Each structure stands twice: as structure tokens, then as C-alpha cells.
Amino acid sequence: MMAAPLFTALDADKDGSLTRENSYVLNLVHPEGEAADKAIQAIVAEYKSRFQQEAVLRVKSSACISF
């Protein structure tokens, strides 16, 4: 089931106007290391370029995962 888009209010312009955009979340589980960080930076850069975004939020945290 797909969740409804979230409302995101951003200070989009210097005049304080708000912009409404759909929000998407990507959870990416990966090993720590320089290679992974570089790959993720490339994904972020491509996303910003492809979708004309000024910023992409990246939240990084450690996790203990088991199946």
C-alpha cells in the first residue's frame, strides 16, 4: 500500500513564499565506508540534477540488522 504524499512547507524564495511538493523517502541499508559514501553522493547529485532540486536530505545512522 502506498502512503499518501506528505505536505512539505519550505521557505522557497527570499520573499518567504511556500512551495508544495510531494515527498519521497528512500531507505538504503549499506555498509560503512568511503566507497559507499561516494556512491550515495553520486545518487544524491544525480537526483538533484534530474529533478532540478536544490537539496536532498540525507539522514545517516547506525543500525543493527538481522533477518
N, C-alpha and C positions, 0 to 999 in steps of 0.2 A: 504494500500500500504506500502510495506516495504522499508525503506530508504536504500540507498547504505552504505556499511561499511565506516567508517571514517579511514583515514590514521593516525596512531599514531607513531611518531618517539620518541624513548626512548633511553637514554643512558643505554643500556642493560648490558654492560660489562665495566670493568675498561679500556679496550682498546678503548672505545668510539664507538664500532660498534653499528649500529642501528638494531632494530627488528621491523618487521611489523606484526601487529596483528589486527584482527577485533575488533571493539569497540562496546560495547552494553551499553545501558542506561536503567536503571530501575527507574521509578518514583514511589516512595512509599509514600503515604499520611497516616500519623499516628498521634495519639495523643502524646503530650509530656509526658515524664515521664520515670522513671527508668526502668520499665518493658519493654517499647517499645525499649529503648536504648539497653538493654540486648538482646532482641530478634534480633535486627538488627545486633549487634555484632556477634551473633551466625550465622546469614545468611552470613555475610562477611567472617567469619572464615571457614565456610563450602565451600563457593565459592572458596576461596584461596586454600583450601586443594584439592577439587575435580578437579580444573582446573590448579593446580600447578602454582598459581600466587603469586608473591612476595607482591603485593599491590593491594588494591581496593580503588578507590577514593570515598569518601562519602562527599556529599555537603548537609549541613543541613541549612534550612532556615524556617522562619515562613511564614505562608500563611493564607489568609482569603479566605475561600472556601464557595461557595453556589451553589445550584442546582435549 
